[in-house]
Amino acid sequence: GDTQLAPEGQAAVDQYRAYIQDQTAQLVATTKVFTDAVASGEVDAAKAAYAPARVPYERIEPVAETFGDLDPRIDARAGDVPKKDWGGFHKIEQSLYADNTTENMARVAAQLQRDVEQLQGLVNDTQLEPATIANGAVELLNEVSASKITGEEERYSHTDLVDFLANVEGSQAAFDSVKQILAAKNAKLAGEVDQRFADVYEALGPYGSATQFVLYTQLTKDDSKTLSEAIDVLAEPLSKVSKQVVGTDSR
């Protein structure tokens, strides 16, 4: 079970657990639309379902990463794992966007569906405490810097900005879960982080919204620099949050 939490710590954990349960339920549903299209050989339908299927996953990625090889099975890119072990979203992405086919992908799609369903079952019991939730918020921004800003995450579909937004939304949800604890200790920092989240959404605004963003290949160097800077400016105060909420673990 969880560490004995103070009431405000328990409230944070309950809020975030409800969020990851909701997101994994969405993930199972959105991935099913995608994997059904792949299994029935409908290339255009599969492409249309690809980016939306990934959104709930990108919002909770740090949680998925705590379950051994589940994250690599779902989300590895080409070259991340031995070729014979490669499956998941990005293997299908390559087939759809580089080769314009679903051929030989039905088995991969079926395994992907099983993997996201397994993830949904696992999040109910995952260990959570306020500091790890706050760290997860920072990890999601690191995801943006490491793989979305470079365009390497979605190297065939170029839907990186959809993932970018989802990472930021997931980071904000994690932050929101611990915000009351933080605000009681350091209202100024809480306000600053809120403002910086708003600035990131504003920076993304010109490029689209939800699952309808311009392709990553359409961004100029200046565009990606602007987005990258907005993330860095947010990451700085956000990285101070976990230390502030760590004392609420136990009484």
Backbone as CSV, one residue per row, in Angstrom:
resi,resn,N_x,N_y,N_z,CA_x,CA_y,CA_z,C_x,C_y,C_z
1,GLY,0.826,-1.217,0.000,0.000,0.000,0.000,0.847,1.247,0.000
2,ASP,0.208,2.413,-0.090,0.943,3.679,-0.107,1.549,3.971,1.261
3,THR,2.555,4.818,1.241,3.097,5.369,2.485,1.933,6.025,3.228
4,GLN,2.033,6.100,4.542,1.002,6.813,5.299,1.107,8.297,4.955
5,LEU,0.108,8.829,4.319,0.182,10.211,3.844,-0.621,11.136,4.741
6,ALA,-0.122,12.352,4.878,-0.922,13.403,5.494,-2.136,13.660,4.598
7,PRO,-3.228,14.223,5.156,-4.459,14.382,4.356,-4.237,15.112,3.029
8,GLU,-3.428,16.186,3.051,-3.237,16.941,1.803,-2.392,16.126,0.807
9,GLY,-1.500,15.295,1.344,-0.732,14.409,0.476,-1.611,13.346,-0.140
10,GLN,-2.505,12.798,0.666,-3.448,11.786,0.180,-4.378,12.373,-0.885
11,ALA,-4.790,13.606,-0.679,-5.661,14.273,-1.657,-4.950,14.419,-3.005
12,ALA,-3.657,14.767,-2.952,-2.861,14.904,-4.178,-2.754,13.566,-4.905
13,VAL,-2.459,12.517,-4.144,-2.319,11.178,-4.710,-3.646,10.708,-5.316
14,ASP,-4.747,10.937,-4.592,-6.064,10.527,-5.092,-6.411,11.238,-6.400
15,GLN,-6.101,12.534,-6.441,-6.401,13.321,-7.647,-5.595,12.808,-8.840
16,TYR,-4.306,12.558,-8.608,-3.469,12.114,-9.724,-3.815,10.683,-10.143
17,ARG,-4.127,9.822,-9.165,-4.508,8.449,-9.531,-5.778,8.457,-10.386
18,ALA,-6.735,9.287,-10.012,-7.965,9.393,-10.815,-7.623,9.831,-12.242
19,TYR,-6.664,10.745,-12.355,-6.247,11.226,-13.685,-5.627,10.096,-14.510
20,ILE,-4.691,9.347,-13.926,-4.046,8.296,-14.722,-5.009,7.139,-15.022
21,GLN,-5.963,6.912,-14.145,-6.992,5.898,-14.445,-7.854,6.352,-15.625
22,ASP,-8.224,7.627,-15.614,-9.015,8.177,-16.716,-8.232,8.130,-18.031
23,GLN,-6.955,8.502,-17.973,-6.144,8.524,-19.191,-5.894,7.119,-19.750
24,THR,-5.667,6.139,-18.875,-5.454,4.786,-19.402,-6.748,4.211,-19.979
25,ALA,-7.888,4.577,-19.394,-9.173,4.156,-19.982,-9.322,4.761,-21.379
26,GLN,-8.980,6.052,-21.507,-9.020,6.700,-22.828,-8.040,6.033,-23.790
27,LEU,-6.856,5.684,-23.261,-5.820,5.065,-24.096,-6.301,3.747,-24.690
28,VAL,-6.933,2.935,-23.862,-7.446,1.650,-24.344,-8.466,1.890,-25.462
29,ALA,-9.321,2.879,-25.276,-10.364,3.169,-26.275,-9.790,3.754,-27.565
30,THR,-8.890,4.740,-27.434,-8.342,5.372,-28.647,-7.422,4.410,-29.401
31,THR,-6.691,3.582,-28.654,-5.801,2.618,-29.305,-6.611,1.562,-30.055
32,LYS,-7.783,1.212,-29.506,-8.655,0.218,-30.166,-9.114,0.714,-31.532
33,VAL,-9.464,1.981,-31.628,-9.855,2.555,-32.924,-8.697,2.392,-33.914
34,PHE,-7.497,2.693,-33.429,-6.287,2.588,-34.245,-5.982,1.135,-34.637
35,THR,-5.935,0.264,-33.650,-5.544,-1.126,-33.936,-6.601,-1.860,-34.773
36,ASP,-7.878,-1.511,-34.598,-8.928,-2.095,-35.446,-8.730,-1.705,-36.914
37,ALA,-8.386,-0.427,-37.133,-8.151,0.041,-38.512,-6.937,-0.668,-39.118
38,VAL,-5.898,-0.820,-38.299,-4.695,-1.525,-38.771,-5.029,-2.974,-39.121
39,ALA,-5.749,-3.642,-38.219,-6.084,-5.057,-38.420,-6.932,-5.272,-39.664
40,SER,-7.792,-4.285,-39.971,-8.645,-4.463,-41.151,-8.022,-3.842,-42.409
41,GLY,-6.766,-3.407,-42.309,-6.038,-2.966,-43.503,-6.447,-1.616,-44.041
42,GLU,-7.088,-0.809,-43.204,-7.537,0.514,-43.663,-6.460,1.563,-43.370
43,VAL,-5.604,1.802,-44.327,-4.444,2.671,-44.128,-4.854,4.090,-43.733
44,ASP,-5.796,4.673,-44.460,-6.186,6.060,-44.173,-6.835,6.192,-42.798
45,ALA,-7.694,5.238,-42.465,-8.342,5.264,-41.145,-7.306,5.088,-40.042
46,ALA,-6.333,4.228,-40.269,-5.275,4.009,-39.280,-4.447,5.283,-39.089
47,LYS,-4.128,5.946,-40.191,-3.376,7.207,-40.096,-4.175,8.256,-39.324
48,ALA,-5.461,8.335,-39.604,-6.305,9.325,-38.915,-6.391,9.036,-37.423
49,ALA,-6.298,7.756,-37.059,-6.435,7.370,-35.651,-5.109,7.365,-34.897
50,TYR,-4.013,7.489,-35.615,-2.689,7.312,-34.999,-2.369,8.370,-33.933
51,ALA,-2.354,9.642,-34.305,-1.983,10.683,-33.334,-2.959,10.750,-32.152
52,PRO,-4.287,10.704,-32.400,-5.210,10.725,-31.259,-4.998,9.552,-30.299
53,ALA,-4.622,8.391,-30.824,-4.412,7.222,-29.968,-3.267,7.464,-28.990
54,ARG,-2.286,8.240,-29.413,-1.083,8.429,-28.614,-1.233,9.478,-27.508
55,VAL,-2.214,10.346,-27.647,-2.354,11.468,-26.706,-2.423,11.024,-25.234
56,PRO,-3.334,10.103,-24.868,-3.400,9.734,-23.453,-2.106,9.087,-22.961
57,TYR,-1.429,8.374,-23.852,-0.165,7.745,-23.461,0.885,8.805,-23.133
58,GLU,1.003,9.785,-23.994,2.014,10.830,-23.799,1.734,11.652,-22.540
59,ARG,0.490,11.712,-22.114,0.164,12.463,-20.888,0.651,11.755,-19.626
60,ILE,0.789,10.427,-19.686,1.128,9.680,-18.459,2.391,8.851,-18.621
61,GLU,3.212,9.222,-19.569,4.385,8.416,-19.897,5.286,8.067,-18.706
62,PRO,5.577,9.003,-17.792,6.456,8.629,-16.671,5.896,7.482,-15.820
63,VAL,4.588,7.403,-15.723,3.977,6.305,-14.970,4.188,4.989,-15.735
64,ALA,3.960,5.026,-17.043,4.153,3.829,-17.865,5.590,3.328,-17.765
65,GLU,6.528,4.264,-17.656,7.949,3.915,-17.623,8.350,3.181,-16.347
66,THR,7.492,3.198,-15.326,7.830,2.498,-14.085,7.545,0.995,-14.162
67,PHE,6.904,0.537,-15.234,6.535,-0.873,-15.329,7.449,-1.651,-16.272
68,GLY,8.706,-1.773,-15.923,9.641,-2.624,-16.654,9.679,-2.334,-18.135
69,ASP,9.413,-3.388,-18.933,9.571,-3.209,-20.385,8.272,-2.794,-21.065
70,LEU,7.283,-2.383,-20.298,5.992,-2.028,-20.902,6.109,-0.775,-21.782
71,ASP,6.805,0.239,-21.302,6.983,1.453,-22.109,7.730,1.159,-23.414
72,PRO,8.874,0.446,-23.377,9.510,0.113,-24.659,8.617,-0.702,-25.586
73,ARG,7.811,-1.616,-25.019,6.929,-2.424,-25.878,5.895,-1.550,-26.588
74,ILE,5.410,-0.532,-25.880,4.368,0.339,-26.440,4.962,1.432,-27.327
75,ASP,6.100,1.978,-26.922,6.517,3.285,-27.436,7.935,3.356,-27.987
76,ALA,8.653,2.219,-28.083,10.036,2.282,-28.581,10.069,2.775,-30.024
77,ARG,11.105,3.551,-30.319,11.349,3.975,-31.696,12.333,3.003,-32.345
78,ALA,12.446,3.074,-33.668,13.398,2.214,-34.380,14.782,2.430,-33.784
79,GLY,15.460,1.328,-33.458,16.806,1.452,-32.915,16.866,1.493,-31.398
80,ASP,15.720,1.696,-30.740,15.698,1.719,-29.260,15.855,0.321,-28.676
81,VAL,15.359,-0.660,-29.386,15.385,-2.060,-28.916,15.882,-2.937,-30.066
82,PRO,16.343,-4.171,-29.771,16.752,-5.059,-30.869,15.622,-5.221,-31.893
83,LYS,16.000,-5.267,-33.158,15.016,-5.249,-34.241,13.950,-6.337,-34.076
84,LYS,14.357,-7.533,-33.642,13.413,-8.649,-33.517,12.381,-8.394,-32.411
85,ASP,12.716,-7.503,-31.449,11.812,-7.210,-30.330,10.946,-5.976,-30.579
86,TRP,11.206,-5.278,-31.705,10.518,-4.004,-31.900,9.060,-4.197,-32.274
87,GLY,8.185,-3.541,-31.486,6.760,-3.549,-31.784,6.171,-2.220,-31.363
88,GLY,4.856,-2.168,-31.194,4.219,-0.966,-30.647,3.858,0.089,-31.678
89,PHE,3.518,1.257,-31.143,3.036,2.372,-31.977,3.977,2.715,-33.129
90,HIS,5.265,2.860,-32.829,6.173,3.420,-33.829,6.539,2.433,-34.933
91,LYS,6.461,1.141,-34.632,6.661,0.148,-35.702,5.515,0.255,-36.716
92,ILE,4.296,0.422,-36.187,3.135,0.572,-37.077,3.205,1.922,-37.798
93,GLU,3.646,2.949,-37.067,3.821,4.282,-37.682,4.717,4.190,-38.915
94,GLN,5.849,3.483,-38.772,6.783,3.342,-39.893,6.106,2.665,-41.083
95,SER,5.369,1.593,-40.805,4.682,0.864,-41.874,3.663,1.756,-42.588
96,LEU,2.891,2.507,-41.786,1.837,3.356,-42.347,2.390,4.529,-43.152
97,TYR,3.371,5.217,-42.559,3.803,6.485,-43.144,4.994,6.355,-44.081
98,ALA,5.896,5.405,-43.810,7.044,5.240,-44.706,6.677,4.322,-45.870
99,ASP,5.861,3.292,-45.588,5.557,2.289,-46.611,4.102,2.309,-47.077
100,ASN,3.284,3.128,-46.404,1.873,3.289,-46.770,1.100,1.970,-46.792
101,THR,1.399,1.123,-45.796,0.726,-0.183,-45.769,0.507,-0.644,-44.323
102,THR,-0.468,-1.540,-44.162,-0.664,-2.199,-42.860,-0.207,-3.658,-42.933
103,GLU,0.430,-4.015,-44.027,0.817,-5.409,-44.227,1.688,-5.928,-43.085
104,ASN,1.381,-7.123,-42.612,2.110,-7.769,-41.503,2.009,-7.025,-40.174
105,MET,1.081,-6.098,-40.053,0.984,-5.301,-38.827,-0.139,-5.751,-37.896
106,ALA,-0.996,-6.674,-38.334,-2.131,-7.088,-37.498,-1.660,-7.679,-36.161
107,ARG,-0.596,-8.474,-36.216,-0.072,-9.101,-35.003,0.520,-8.037,-34.061
108,VAL,1.225,-7.087,-34.655,1.821,-5.989,-33.874,0.716,-5.173,-33.199
109,ALA,-0.358,-4.910,-33.952,-1.492,-4.145,-33.428,-2.171,-4.882,-32.271
110,ALA,-2.321,-6.192,-32.417,-2.971,-6.990,-31.369,-2.146,-6.961,-30.083
111,GLN,-0.808,-7.039,-30.220,0.069,-6.987,-29.050,0.019,-5.604,-28.400
112,LEU,-0.008,-4.569,-29.222,-0.102,-3.199,-28.707,-1.376,-3.034,-27.876
113,GLN,-2.471,-3.567,-28.382,-3.739,-3.460,-27.657,-3.648,-4.178,-26.306
114,ARG,-3.049,-5.361,-26.299,-2.872,-6.087,-25.033,-2.000,-5.299,-24.060
115,ASP,-0.970,-4.657,-24.598,-0.040,-3.909,-23.742,-0.699,-2.691,-23.093
116,VAL,-1.519,-1.956,-23.844,-2.179,-0.787,-23.233,-3.238,-1.239,-22.228
117,GLU,-3.861,-2.384,-22.490,-4.822,-2.920,-21.519,-4.115,-3.356,-20.229
118,GLN,-2.925,-3.916,-20.377,-2.137,-4.294,-19.202,-1.770,-3.046,-18.386
119,LEU,-1.385,-1.991,-19.095,-1.049,-0.731,-18.422,-2.243,-0.209,-17.624
120,GLN,-3.421,-0.288,-18.221,-4.628,0.176,-17.536,-4.826,-0.570,-16.214
121,GLY,-4.571,-1.858,-16.217,-4.709,-2.643,-14.990,-3.670,-2.280,-13.937
122,LEU,-2.463,-1.958,-14.394,-1.351,-1.721,-13.459,-1.434,-0.390,-12.713
123,VAL,-2.029,0.628,-13.338,-1.993,1.960,-12.698,-2.826,2.031,-11.422
124,ASN,-3.743,1.089,-11.245,-4.568,1.119,-10.034,-3.743,0.946,-8.770
125,ASP,-2.648,0.209,-8.872,-1.870,-0.132,-7.684,-0.494,0.510,-7.641
126,THR,-0.186,1.364,-8.618,1.158,1.930,-8.637,1.394,2.842,-7.431
127,GLN,2.588,2.762,-6.868,2.957,3.594,-5.714,3.024,5.058,-6.126
128,LEU,2.335,5.909,-5.401,2.370,7.341,-5.705,2.603,8.119,-4.423
129,GLU,3.387,9.172,-4.515,3.442,10.162,-3.438,3.670,11.531,-4.056
130,PRO,3.370,12.598,-3.323,3.417,13.938,-3.920,4.737,14.260,-4.645
131,ALA,5.876,13.924,-4.037,7.156,14.272,-4.658,7.367,13.541,-5.986
132,THR,6.944,12.267,-6.061,7.129,11.539,-7.324,6.177,12.064,-8.396
133,ILE,5.009,12.501,-7.981,4.073,13.111,-8.942,4.683,14.397,-9.507
134,ALA,5.262,15.215,-8.626,5.912,16.459,-9.063,7.099,16.158,-9.975
135,ASN,7.864,15.124,-9.644,8.980,14.736,-10.516,8.494,14.271,-11.878
136,GLY,7.349,13.586,-11.893,6.762,13.150,-13.155,6.412,14.326,-14.049
137,ALA,5.964,15.417,-13.436,5.644,16.631,-14.196,6.890,17.149,-14.912
138,VAL,8.033,17.086,-14.220,9.294,17.541,-14.812,9.758,16.569,-15.899
139,GLU,9.621,15.262,-15.635,10.022,14.250,-16.620,9.268,14.427,-17.939
140,LEU,8.003,14.806,-17.846,7.222,15.011,-19.069,7.773,16.168,-19.893
141,LEU,8.261,17.204,-19.226,8.882,18.303,-19.973,10.219,17.866,-20.561
142,ASN,10.943,16.999,-19.840,12.188,16.460,-20.396,11.909,15.651,-21.656
143,GLU,10.773,14.950,-21.661,10.351,14.213,-22.862,10.221,15.166,-24.049
144,VAL,9.615,16.323,-23.792,9.442,17.309,-24.858,10.806,17.731,-25.395
145,SER,11.713,18.084,-24.478,13.034,18.584,-24.884,13.848,17.512,-25.598
146,ALA,13.751,16.275,-25.097,14.604,15.212,-25.631,14.126,14.702,-26.985
147,SER,12.815,14.557,-27.158,12.379,13.871,-28.380,11.326,14.580,-29.218
148,LYS,10.617,15.555,-28.657,9.584,16.219,-29.464,10.171,17.421,-30.212
149,ILE,11.008,18.184,-29.503,11.608,19.384,-30.086,12.562,19.018,-31.229
150,THR,13.066,17.791,-31.221,13.991,17.361,-32.262,13.282,16.743,-33.463
151,GLY,11.992,16.410,-33.270,11.252,15.774,-34.362,11.571,14.299,-34.517
152,GLU,12.270,13.712,-33.535,12.638,12.301,-33.689,11.570,11.335,-33.188
153,GLU,10.656,11.803,-32.337,9.652,10.887,-31.793,8.745,10.343,-32.901
154,GLU,8.288,11.247,-33.741,7.337,10.884,-34.807,8.031,11.073,-36.156
155,ARG,9.092,10.298,-36.371,9.946,10.592,-37.521,9.321,10.225,-38.862
156,TYR,8.206,9.472,-38.840,7.526,9.121,-40.095,6.225,9.891,-40.279
157,SER,5.486,10.092,-39.169,4.183,10.774,-39.262,4.322,12.285,-39.090
158,HIS,5.389,12.706,-38.404,5.646,14.127,-38.099,4.544,14.784,-37.273
159,THR,3.874,13.981,-36.452,2.817,14.506,-35.581,3.378,14.867,-34.201
160,ASP,4.654,15.291,-34.168,5.332,15.550,-32.883,4.628,16.587,-32.019
161,LEU,4.005,17.584,-32.643,3.382,18.641,-31.828,2.149,18.141,-31.075
162,VAL,1.504,17.101,-31.592,0.393,16.488,-30.852,0.928,15.872,-29.555
163,ASP,2.058,15.161,-29.671,2.704,14.563,-28.499,3.207,15.643,-27.543
164,PHE,3.757,16.689,-28.118,4.283,17.827,-27.353,3.184,18.380,-26.443
165,LEU,2.032,18.682,-27.027,0.919,19.207,-26.247,0.490,18.207,-25.166
166,ALA,0.419,16.931,-25.533,-0.020,15.907,-24.575,0.950,15.802,-23.401
167,ASN,2.252,15.864,-23.679,3.241,15.859,-22.596,3.024,17.049,-21.659
168,VAL,2.777,18.213,-22.237,2.568,19.423,-21.424,1.281,19.307,-20.609
169,GLU,0.217,18.790,-21.231,-1.043,18.611,-20.502,-0.881,17.633,-19.343
170,GLY,-0.144,16.565,-19.582,0.093,15.583,-18.530,0.928,16.166,-17.399
171,SER,1.887,16.987,-17.778,2.724,17.660,-16.790,1.883,18.601,-15.930
172,GLN,0.986,19.331,-16.587,0.119,20.250,-15.851,-0.837,19.501,-14.922
173,ALA,-1.349,18.366,-15.359,-2.249,17.573,-14.511,-1.515,17.078,-13.263
174,ALA,-0.262,16.658,-13.441,0.543,16.215,-12.304,0.791,17.394,-11.364
175,PHE,1.156,18.525,-11.927,1.379,19.724,-11.113,0.105,20.141,-10.370
176,ASP,-1.017,20.123,-11.090,-2.291,20.511,-10.465,-2.620,19.633,-9.253
177,SER,-2.210,18.368,-9.312,-2.475,17.454,-8.200,-1.770,17.878,-6.917
178,VAL,-0.591,18.473,-7.060,0.185,18.866,-5.862,0.124,20.370,-5.600
179,LYS,-0.628,21.088,-6.427,-0.592,22.554,-6.358,-1.059,23.110,-5.012
180,GLN,-2.072,22.497,-4.414,-2.555,23.021,-3.128,-1.518,22.888,-2.030
181,ILE,-0.787,21.773,-2.042,0.298,21.597,-1.072,1.342,22.685,-1.279
182,LEU,1.696,22.892,-2.542,2.706,23.897,-2.867,2.240,25.299,-2.498
183,ALA,1.007,25.620,-2.854,0.494,26.975,-2.627,0.514,27.353,-1.145
184,ALA,0.280,26.358,-0.288,0.313,26.620,1.156,1.721,26.961,1.629
185,LYS,2.731,26.450,0.931,4.124,26.673,1.335,4.783,27.805,0.573
186,ASN,4.421,27.935,-0.707,5.095,28.892,-1.570,4.143,29.315,-2.687
187,ALA,3.278,30.259,-2.333,2.249,30.704,-3.280,2.863,31.344,-4.517
188,LYS,3.996,32.013,-4.327,4.654,32.709,-5.435,5.112,31.702,-6.503
189,LEU,5.717,30.614,-6.043,6.181,29.588,-6.982,4.995,28.942,-7.704
190,ALA,3.935,28.652,-6.972,2.736,28.057,-7.575,2.182,28.954,-8.680
191,GLY,2.122,30.248,-8.398,1.618,31.202,-9.385,2.519,31.299,-10.607
192,GLU,3.833,31.240,-10.348,4.792,31.330,-11.446,4.661,30.125,-12.382
193,VAL,4.544,28.930,-11.809,4.413,27.728,-12.632,3.127,27.790,-13.465
194,ASP,2.021,28.208,-12.851,0.756,28.367,-13.587,0.927,29.292,-14.793
195,GLN,1.592,30.418,-14.566,1.801,31.398,-15.625,2.644,30.812,-16.756
196,ARG,3.667,30.057,-16.395,4.558,29.483,-17.412,3.845,28.404,-18.237
197,PHE,2.950,27.650,-17.592,2.138,26.701,-18.366,1.297,27.463,-19.395
198,ALA,0.681,28.548,-18.947,-0.134,29.361,-19.861,0.711,29.870,-21.030
199,ASP,1.959,30.246,-20.742,2.859,30.750,-21.789,3.190,29.671,-22.822
200,VAL,3.351,28.425,-22.357,3.635,27.330,-23.290,2.444,27.102,-24.227
201,TYR,1.234,27.101,-23.659,0.048,26.928,-24.508,-0.060,28.071,-25.528
202,GLU,0.286,29.250,-25.078,0.236,30.406,-25.983,1.264,30.249,-27.114
203,ALA,2.450,29.758,-26.760,3.496,29.550,-27.765,3.083,28.501,-28.803
204,LEU,2.327,27.493,-28.353,1.863,26.444,-29.267,0.712,26.915,-30.157
205,GLY,-0.021,27.906,-29.673,-1.240,28.370,-30.332,-1.182,28.537,-31.840
206,PRO,-0.145,29.212,-32.369,-0.096,29.440,-33.819,0.002,28.175,-34.661
207,TYR,0.356,27.057,-34.038,0.628,25.847,-34.816,-0.524,24.852,-34.817
208,GLY,-1.594,25.159,-34.086,-2.754,24.276,-34.085,-3.252,24.013,-32.683
209,SER,-4.087,22.956,-32.546,-4.620,22.605,-31.232,-5.062,21.146,-31.241
210,ALA,-5.296,20.599,-30.047,-5.779,19.215,-29.879,-4.941,18.237,-30.689
211,THR,-5.560,17.564,-31.665,-4.783,16.633,-32.486,-4.564,17.203,-33.889
212,GLN,-4.874,18.480,-34.067,-4.725,19.109,-35.388,-3.614,20.157,-35.361
213,PHE,-2.376,19.688,-35.438,-1.236,20.604,-35.497,-0.562,20.502,-36.862
214,VAL,0.201,21.543,-37.218,1.011,21.448,-38.435,2.017,20.312,-38.248
215,LEU,2.465,19.748,-39.352,3.486,18.704,-39.281,4.788,19.311,-38.777
216,TYR,5.533,18.487,-38.061,6.773,18.993,-37.480,7.724,19.524,-38.547
217,THR,7.690,18.920,-39.721,8.562,19.321,-40.823,8.226,20.719,-41.350
218,GLN,7.061,21.234,-40.965,6.693,22.578,-41.424,7.216,23.683,-40.508
219,LEU,7.797,23.305,-39.380,8.334,24.314,-38.471,9.693,24.804,-38.960
220,THR,9.919,26.108,-38.785,11.257,26.640,-39.069,12.132,26.423,-37.835
221,LYS,13.435,26.669,-38.005,14.355,26.587,-36.855,13.921,27.550,-35.755
222,ASP,13.496,28.740,-36.160,13.037,29.735,-35.186,11.793,29.263,-34.438
223,ASP,10.890,28.623,-35.158,9.680,28.084,-34.528,10.051,27.110,-33.416
224,SER,10.913,26.141,-33.743,11.229,25.147,-32.721,12.045,25.751,-31.587
225,LYS,12.832,26.772,-31.886,13.587,27.466,-30.836,12.625,28.171,-29.869
226,THR,11.614,28.835,-30.409,10.608,29.514,-29.581,9.905,28.526,-28.652
227,LEU,9.504,27.392,-29.200,8.814,26.372,-28.412,9.739,25.777,-27.356
228,SER,10.971,25.524,-27.754,11.964,24.960,-26.852,12.215,25.891,-25.665
229,GLU,12.310,27.185,-25.949,12.556,28.165,-24.879,11.381,28.242,-23.911
230,ALA,10.168,28.172,-24.434,8.985,28.208,-23.560,9.000,27.024,-22.587
231,ILE,9.426,25.867,-23.071,9.523,24.661,-22.220,10.607,24.840,-21.159
232,ASP,11.762,25.372,-21.573,12.866,25.569,-20.622,12.486,26.538,-19.511
233,VAL,11.785,27.592,-19.885,11.373,28.610,-18.923,10.352,28.044,-17.924
234,LEU,9.545,27.095,-18.372,8.609,26.405,-17.481,9.330,25.373,-16.607
235,ALA,10.259,24.655,-17.195,10.945,23.571,-16.476,11.693,24.086,-15.256
236,GLU,12.214,25.304,-15.366,13.033,25.858,-14.282,12.251,25.963,-12.966
237,PRO,11.140,26.709,-12.885,10.405,26.729,-11.614,9.752,25.381,-11.281
238,LEU,9.317,24.647,-12.308,8.649,23.364,-12.056,9.598,22.377,-11.365
239,SER,10.880,22.477,-11.692,11.851,21.553,-11.101,12.053,21.791,-9.602
240,LYS,11.582,22.923,-9.101,11.700,23.230,-7.667,10.531,22.685,-6.841
241,VAL,9.501,22.198,-7.513,8.257,21.852,-6.820,8.398,20.611,-5.939
242,SER,9.069,19.561,-6.445,9.081,18.303,-5.686,9.725,18.469,-4.308
243,LYS,10.778,19.286,-4.232,11.407,19.547,-2.929,10.427,20.200,-1.953
244,GLN,9.569,21.057,-2.494,8.617,21.793,-1.657,7.498,20.894,-1.124
245,VAL,7.178,19.846,-1.880,6.044,19.010,-1.452,6.492,17.703,-0.797
246,VAL,7.808,17.506,-0.715,8.324,16.224,-0.238,7.997,15.968,1.237
247,GLY,7.921,17.024,2.020,7.680,16.869,3.464,6.289,16.400,3.820
248,THR,5.406,16.309,2.832,4.022,15.938,3.127,3.800,14.443,3.002
249,ASP,4.884,13.686,2.896,4.740,12.232,2.736,4.112,11.569,3.969
250,SER,4.555,11.976,5.138,4.089,11.266,6.324,4.049,12.179,7.520
251,ARG,3.293,11.775,8.487,3.172,12.535,9.736,3.951,11.823,10.815
